[in-house]
Amino acid sequence: MPKVLISDKMSPRAMEVFKARGVDVDVITGLSKDELMDIIADYDGLAVRSSTRPDAEIIGQATNLKVIGRAGIGVDNIDIGAATDRGVVVMNTPFGNAITTAEHAIAMLFAAARQIPKASERTQNGEWPKSDYKGTELFNKTLGVIGCGNIGALVAERALGLKMKVIAYDPYLTEERAVELGVTKVELDELFQRADAITLHTPLVASTRNIVSRVRLGMTKPGVILVNCARGGLVDEEALKDAMEAGHVRAAALDVFAVEPAEAHPLFGTPGFVATPHLGASTNEAQENVAVQVAEQMADYLLTGAISNAINTPSITAEEAPRLKPWVDLADKLGTMMGQLLHDPAQSIQITYKGEITQLNTNPMSAAALAGLLRAAMPEVNMVSAPVLAKERGIELTESYIDEAERADSLIRLTVETAQRKFAIVGTIYRGEPRIVRLFGVPMDAAFEPSMIYVRNDDEPGFIGEVGRLLGDAKVNIANFHLGRMDEGGEAVCLIGVDGEVSDAVVEAIKDVEQVKIVDRVRM
């Protein structure tokens, strides 16, 4: 009988689900890292919320661990790379707390606009500070929503119900989806310039860290209100404090902080500041929803091999796994590469299946391709959530099937259209390994390397030698070098597999080569 440890506080319904499904379960909360390392080898599954932090050391001791389930969406506390290296599936529950988080954001907006927490505290202390708290109406004000996915859309819907005007920035939000939601799509700087209040609902990735920067705070209207119930690290907290003390930012309400738990924080005590201790998902309904979902998903995997809402592996039923797994892996790699090579948001996606593969269930392959594509901007996306997230952003997905393949028994072609042009990558499985056979119209036969450099260049003498010299001077070892072209002297595509990471300086040096048009790093 498989055995699961619940190491964080969660609804008792999780334990009930495990037991009803025939899974042995222990509930031991408040463990130190050393205590968890001492016992983790006894368990097949680990169910956590945000307090337990399964890092590489803990996972290294988990010799029997097969799955880590996160009751909630954020997996920042889990070392995904270490889990993947050990073959441990990491699951989350991406939709169980969306309504609760959206409601908390609206509550924080009201609290900041009317300074309810401080007014309540002083009133209960025997004061009657009526003249000190002149609030601002939300009616007819403009709310700027940064990140208009599942939670952001719910916040926008509620703000529209308050008769606010809503503008939204999201690189994956199409005009059609914006119209459907009743919001106006704008660019990021315009949002900061126009909004009376700003609310954040985006993941924390390199491109969104400190998205509320000192410069952007300087763009805002005097008296702006800021709400963050998404992720700590999205706001430059020092810059926010300065803007509040200067009177430029009227009020701010944060549920999340760059470092948690937040203790003796510089913003604490700042006039107009409201704080809650990461309560966005803390309602009875949400806690029960995510607890039940994670228990059901973990039990399914441990008992049948079915994988749902997986962060680091495709979701496939146990029956389909043997035949589908290599093709799902290929689709994920095609999407992952495409997502890193696109410089503009995808508007439509077409996935074409050729050959014998058309006789298989292609839904997991399409979901894997979508997940790979979206992962560049949304690290927490998985095969289950990817189709929903794409639909929310108005990205049109179409699938087509051709029984006869051109160059192999089976092929997958991923075509993505942006506002500027179309891009396509074609792949196949050869001797059990995924291969690239066509890249942006150029024939090629290349493997997916862990670290690659993509170059589009003019097909002229001297290019290969100069790029090789630059990589050699930087001590970057070339593992594989693939070059393809459409016509002699025309445009060529180069895909270089390298050992280790490539620095920004090396990329810039390659960009300066005369024949080079575009350079991108790709990490698989």
C-alpha positions in Angstrom: 0.0 0.0 0.0 1.5 3.4 -1.0 2.1 5.8 1.9 1.8 9.6 1.9 2.9 12.3 4.3 0.9 15.4 4.8 3.5 17.8 6.2 1.5 21.1 6.2 -1.8 22.1 7.7 -4.6 21.5 5.3 -8.3 20.4 5.3 -8.9 17.0 7.0 -10.7 16.1 3.8 -7.3 15.3 2.2 -6.7 12.6 4.8 -10.2 11.3 4.2 -9.7 11.1 0.5 -6.4 9.2 0.8 -7.9 6.6 3.2 -11.0 6.1 1.1 -8.8 5.4 -1.9 -6.7 2.9 -0.1 -3.6 5.1 0.5 -1.9 5.0 3.9 -1.4 8.5 5.2 0.4 10.3 8.1 -0.3 13.9 9.1 2.8 15.4 10.8 3.1 19.2 10.6 5.7 21.6 11.8 8.6 19.4 11.0 12.1 21.0 10.8 14.2 20.3 7.7 16.3 17.7 9.6 13.2 16.0 11.0 11.7 15.7 7.5 14.9 14.4 6.0 15.0 11.7 8.7 11.6 10.3 7.8 11.0 11.2 4.1 12.4 7.9 2.8 9.4 6.1 4.3 6.9 7.8 2.0 5.8 7.5 -1.6 4.1 10.8 -1.6 4.5 14.2 0.0 1.5 16.6 0.3 2.4 20.2 1.1 1.2 23.8 1.1 3.7 26.6 1.3 5.5 26.0 4.7 7.3 22.8 3.8 10.1 23.4 1.3 11.3 20.2 -0.4 14.7 21.2 -1.6 17.4 19.2 -3.3 18.7 17.8 0.0 15.3 16.6 1.2 14.4 15.1 -2.2 17.9 13.5 -2.3 16.9 11.6 0.9 13.5 10.6 -0.4 14.5 7.3 -1.9 11.0 6.1 -2.3 9.3 9.4 -3.2 7.2 9.3 -6.4 5.1 12.4 -6.2 4.9 15.8 -4.4 1.5 17.4 -4.4 1.1 21.1 -3.7 -2.4 22.1 -2.4 -2.5 25.4 -4.2 -1.0 26.9 -7.4 2.4 28.3 -6.4 5.3 25.8 -6.4 8.1 28.3 -5.5 8.8 26.2 -2.3 9.5 23.1 -4.3 12.8 22.4 -6.1 11.3 21.4 -9.4 14.7 20.6 -11.0 15.8 18.3 -8.2 12.4 16.5 -8.3 12.7 16.1 -12.0 16.2 14.7 -11.8 15.0 12.1 -9.3 11.9 11.2 -11.3 9.5 12.7 -8.8 6.3 14.1 -10.3 5.3 17.5 -9.0 1.6 18.4 -9.1 -0.4 21.5 -8.1 -4.0 22.5 -8.0 -4.2 25.5 -10.3 -7.8 26.5 -10.1 -9.0 25.6 -6.6 -8.4 29.0 -5.0 -9.0 31.4 -7.9 -12.3 32.9 -6.7 -10.9 33.3 -3.1 -7.8 35.1 -4.3 -9.8 37.4 -6.6 -12.2 38.3 -3.7 -9.2 39.1 -1.5 -7.8 41.5 -4.1 -11.1 43.3 -4.2 -11.3 43.4 -0.4 -7.7 44.8 -0.3 -8.7 47.5 -2.9 -11.6 48.6 -0.7 -9.4 48.5 2.5 -6.8 50.7 0.9 -9.2 53.1 -0.7 -11.0 53.7 2.7 -8.1 52.9 5.1 -10.5 50.5 6.9 -7.9 48.6 9.0 -6.3 51.6 10.6 -9.6 53.4 11.1 -10.9 50.3 12.8 -7.9 49.9 15.1 -8.0 53.6 16.2 -11.8 53.5 16.8 -11.5 50.4 18.9 -8.7 52.1 20.9 -11.2 54.7 22.0 -10.5 57.4 19.4 -13.0 58.9 17.0 -10.7 59.8 14.1 -13.4 60.6 11.5 -11.6 63.6 10.1 -8.3 61.7 9.5 -9.8 59.2 7.0 -11.3 60.8 3.9 -11.4 57.9 1.5 -11.8 57.8 -2.3 -14.7 56.2 -4.3 -14.0 53.4 -6.6 -17.0 54.2 -8.8 -16.0 55.4 -12.3 -12.3 55.0 -11.4 -9.9 53.2 -13.8 -8.5 49.9 -12.5 -5.4 48.6 -14.2 -5.1 44.8 -14.1 -1.6 43.4 -14.8 -2.1 39.8 -15.8 -5.5 38.9 -17.1 -5.6 35.2 -16.8 -8.0 33.2 -14.6 -7.7 35.3 -11.4 -7.1 38.6 -13.2 -10.3 38.0 -15.3 -12.3 37.3 -12.1 -11.0 40.6 -10.5 -11.9 42.5 -13.7 -15.4 41.0 -13.7 -15.9 42.1 -10.1 -14.5 45.6 -10.7 -16.8 46.1 -13.6 -19.7 45.2 -11.3 -18.5 48.1 -9.1 -18.9 50.3 -12.2 -15.2 50.8 -12.5 -13.4 51.1 -15.9 -10.9 48.3 -16.4 -7.8 48.4 -18.5 -5.6 45.3 -18.7 -2.0 44.4 -19.7 -1.2 40.8 -20.5 1.1 39.7 -23.4 -1.2 36.8 -24.1 -4.5 38.7 -24.0 -6.0 39.2 -27.5 -8.3 42.0 -28.5 -11.2 39.5 -28.9 -10.8 38.1 -25.4 -10.5 41.7 -24.0 -13.8 42.6 -25.6 -15.4 39.4 -24.2 -14.2 40.4 -20.7 -15.3 44.0 -21.1 -11.8 45.4 -20.6 -9.6 47.6 -22.7 -6.2 46.0 -23.6 -3.3 48.4 -23.2 0.5 48.3 -23.1 2.2 48.2 -19.7 3.4 51.8 -19.6 0.0 53.1 -20.6 -1.6 51.1 -17.8 0.7 52.8 -15.3 -0.1 56.2 -16.7 -3.9 55.8 -16.9 -4.9 53.7 -13.9 -6.3 55.2 -10.6 -5.7 51.8 -9.0 -3.4 48.9 -10.1 -3.8 45.2 -9.1 -1.2 42.5 -9.9 -2.1 39.0 -11.1 1.0 37.7 -12.8 3.5 35.0 -12.0 7.0 35.9 -10.8 9.4 35.3 -13.6 12.5 37.2 -14.8 10.4 39.5 -16.9 7.9 40.4 -14.1 10.3 40.8 -11.2 9.9 44.4 -9.9 7.4 45.0 -12.7 6.2 47.8 -10.4 9.6 49.6 -10.5 10.6 53.0 -9.3 10.4 54.3 -12.9 6.9 52.9 -13.4 5.7 54.3 -10.1 6.9 57.6 -11.4 4.6 57.3 -14.4 1.5 56.9 -12.3 -1.1 59.5 -11.4 -0.7 61.2 -8.0 -3.0 59.4 -5.6 -2.8 56.0 -7.2 -3.6 52.9 -5.2 -1.6 49.6 -5.6 -2.7 46.1 -4.7 -0.6 42.9 -4.9 -2.2 39.6 -4.0 -0.1 37.6 -6.5 3.6 37.1 -5.8 6.2 38.8 -3.7 8.9 40.3 -5.8 6.6 41.9 -8.3 6.9 45.2 -6.5 10.1 47.2 -5.7 9.1 47.6 -2.1 11.7 50.3 -1.3 10.5 52.3 -4.2 6.9 51.9 -3.1 7.8 53.1 0.4 9.5 56.2 -1.0 6.5 56.9 -3.3 4.1 56.6 -0.4 6.1 58.8 1.9 6.3 61.4 -0.8 2.5 61.3 -1.1 2.5 60.2 -4.7 1.0 56.8 -4.0 -2.1 57.3 -1.9 -2.3 53.8 -0.5 -1.0 50.3 -1.1 -2.2 46.9 0.0 0.1 43.9 -0.1 -0.7 40.3 0.7 2.6 39.0 -0.5 6.2 40.1 0.1 9.6 39.5 -1.5 10.7 37.8 1.7 8.2 35.8 3.8 7.3 35.8 6.6 7.7 39.6 6.4 9.1 40.8 9.7 10.0 44.4 10.6 9.3 45.3 7.0 10.2 48.9 5.9 6.6 49.4 4.7 5.1 48.6 8.1 3.8 51.7 9.7 3.8 53.7 6.5 0.7 55.9 6.3 -1.8 54.4 3.8 -0.2 50.9 3.9 -2.4 47.8 4.4 -0.8 44.3 4.9 -2.1 40.8 5.3 0.0 37.6 5.8 -0.5 35.9 2.5 -4.2 35.3 3.0 -5.2 35.3 -0.7 -6.2 31.6 -0.7 -7.3 31.4 2.9 -11.0 30.6 2.9 -12.7 27.4 4.1 -14.0 26.8 0.6 -10.6 27.2 -1.1 -8.7 25.2 1.5 -11.1 22.3 1.2 -11.1 22.5 -2.6 -7.3 22.3 -3.0 -6.9 19.7 -0.3 -9.4 17.4 -2.0 -8.0 18.0 -5.4 -4.4 17.3 -4.4 -5.3 14.1 -2.5 -7.3 12.8 -5.5 -4.5 13.6 -7.9 -1.8 12.0 -5.8 -3.9 8.9 -5.1 -4.6 8.5 -8.8 -0.9 8.6 -9.6 0.2 6.2 -6.9 -2.6 3.7 -7.6 -3.0 3.8 -11.4 -0.1 5.9 -12.8 -2.4 8.7 -14.0 -0.8 12.1 -13.9 -2.9 15.3 -13.5 -1.9 18.9 -13.2 1.8 17.9 -13.4 4.4 20.7 -13.4 7.4 18.7 -14.6 5.9 15.9 -16.7 3.1 15.4 -19.2 -0.3 14.3 -17.9 -1.1 10.9 -19.4 -3.3 8.1 -18.3 -1.7 4.8 -17.3 -3.2 3.0 -20.3 -1.9 5.5 -22.8 1.5 6.1 -21.4 3.6 3.5 -23.3 2.6 4.8 -26.8 2.0 8.4 -26.1 4.8 9.3 -23.8 7.6 9.9 -26.5 5.2 11.9 -28.7 4.0 14.0 -25.8 7.6 14.6 -24.9 8.3 15.8 -28.5 5.3 18.1 -28.5 6.4 19.6 -25.2 9.9 20.2 -26.6 8.5 21.8 -29.8 6.4 24.2 -27.7 9.2 24.9 -25.2 11.5 25.9 -28.1 8.9 27.9 -29.9 8.0 29.8 -26.7 11.6 30.9 -26.3 12.1 31.9 -29.9 8.9 34.1 -30.2 9.4 37.8 -29.6 5.7 38.7 -29.9 2.6 37.2 -28.2 1.0 34.2 -30.0 -2.4 34.9 -31.6 -3.1 31.5 -33.0 -1.6 28.1 -32.8 -2.0 25.2 -35.3 -0.8 21.7 -34.6 -0.7 19.3 -37.5 -0.2 15.6 -37.1 1.0 13.4 -39.9 1.3 9.7 -40.4 0.5 6.9 -38.0 0.4 9.3 -35.1 -3.0 10.4 -36.3 -4.4 7.2 -35.0 -3.4 8.0 -31.4 -5.1 10.3 -28.9 -3.5 13.6 -29.8 -5.1 15.7 -27.0 -2.2 15.1 -24.5 0.3 16.1 -27.3 -1.6 19.3 -28.1 -1.8 20.1 -24.4 1.9 19.5 -24.0 2.8 21.7 -26.9 0.6 24.5 -25.4 2.2 24.1 -22.0 5.7 24.3 -23.5 4.8 27.4 -25.5 3.2 29.2 -22.5 5.8 28.2 -20.0 8.2 30.9 -21.0 5.8 33.5 -19.5 4.0 31.3 -17.0 6.3 28.8 -15.3 3.5 27.1 -13.4 1.5 26.2 -16.5 0.9 22.5 -17.1 -0.8 20.2 -19.5 -4.2 20.5 -17.8 -4.2 24.3 -17.3 -2.6 25.2 -20.6 -5.7 24.8 -22.8 -7.7 26.9 -20.3 -5.1 29.6 -20.0 -4.7 29.8 -23.8 -8.5 30.1 -24.2 -8.7 32.8 -21.5 -6.2 34.8 -23.5 -8.0 34.4 -26.7 -5.3 32.3 -28.3 -7.0 30.2 -31.0 -5.9 26.5 -31.2 -6.6 24.4 -34.3 -5.6 20.8 -35.0 -5.3 19.1 -38.4 -4.5 15.6 -39.4 -2.7 14.2 -42.5 -2.5 10.4 -42.8 0.6 10.3 -45.0 3.8 11.9 -43.7 6.4 13.4 -46.0 9.7 12.4 -44.5 9.0 10.1 -41.7 6.3 7.7 -40.5 4.9 10.4 -38.2 5.5 14.1 -37.7 4.2 16.9 -35.5 4.2 20.4 -36.9 3.7 23.4 -34.5 2.7 26.6 -36.3 2.3 29.9 -34.3 1.1 33.1 -35.7 1.9 36.5 -34.1 0.9 39.9 -35.3 4.0 40.1 -37.5 4.4 36.6 -39.1 4.0 32.8 -38.8 6.6 30.5 -37.4 6.7 26.7 -37.6 8.8 23.9 -36.1 8.4 20.2 -37.3 9.6 17.3 -35.3 9.6 13.5 -35.3 10.7 10.5 -33.2 13.7 8.7 -34.6 15.1 5.6 -32.9 13.1 6.6 -29.8 14.5 10.1 -29.6 12.8 13.4 -30.5 14.3 15.3 -33.5 13.8 18.6 -35.3 13.3 18.1 -39.0 12.3 21.6 -40.1 12.8 24.9 -38.3 11.1 28.1 -39.5 10.9 26.6 -43.0 14.5 25.4 -43.2 15.1 21.6 -43.4 17.2 20.3 -40.5 18.0 17.2 -38.6 18.8 18.1 -35.0 18.4 16.8 -31.5 17.0 18.9 -28.6 20.1 19.8 -26.5 19.8 21.0 -22.9 21.4 24.3 -24.0 21.2 25.7 -27.5 21.9 28.9 -29.5 19.5 29.7 -32.3 20.9 32.0 -35.1 19.2 33.3 -38.2 21.8 34.5 -40.7 22.7 35.2 -44.3 24.2 32.2 -46.1 27.6 33.8 -46.7 31.2 32.6 -46.2 32.9 33.3 -42.9 29.8 32.9 -40.7 30.6 29.5 -39.3 34.2 30.3 -38.6 33.5 33.5 -36.8 30.8 32.1 -34.6 33.1 29.1 -33.7 35.9 31.5 -32.9 33.6 33.6 -30.6 32.4 30.5 -28.7 36.0 29.1 -28.5 37.3 32.4 -27.1 34.5 32.3 -24.5 35.4 28.7 -23.5 32.0 27.5 -24.7 32.2 24.0 -25.9 30.1 23.1 -29.0 28.3 19.8 -28.6 26.5 19.8 -32.0 26.3 22.3 -34.9 23.3 22.1 -37.3 23.0 24.4 -40.2 20.2 24.6 -42.8 19.3 26.9 -45.6 16.4 27.4 -48.1 18.5 28.5 -51.1 22.2 29.1 -51.8 23.1 32.6 -50.7 19.8 33.1 -49.1 18.7 32.9 -45.4 20.0 30.2 -43.2 19.2 28.9 -39.8 21.8 27.6 -37.3 21.2 25.6 -34.2 24.2 25.1 -31.9 24.1 22.7 -29.0 26.6 23.8 -26.3 27.8 22.6 -22.9 26.6 24.8 -20.1 25.1 28.3 -20.2 25.9 31.1 -22.6 26.5 34.5 -21.2 24.9 37.7 -22.4 28.3 39.0 -23.6 28.7 36.0 -25.9 25.2 36.5 -27.3 25.9 40.1 -28.0 29.2 39.2 -29.7 27.4 36.8 -32.0 24.8 39.5 -32.8 27.6 41.7 -34.0 28.7 39.2 -36.6 28.0 40.7 -40.1 25.8 37.9 -41.4 23.7 37.5 -38.3 20.1 38.7 -38.1 18.7 37.1 -34.9 20.3 35.3 -31.9 18.4 33.6 -29.1 19.3 31.2 -26.3 17.1 28.1 -25.9 17.1 26.1 -22.7 15.3 22.7 -22.7 
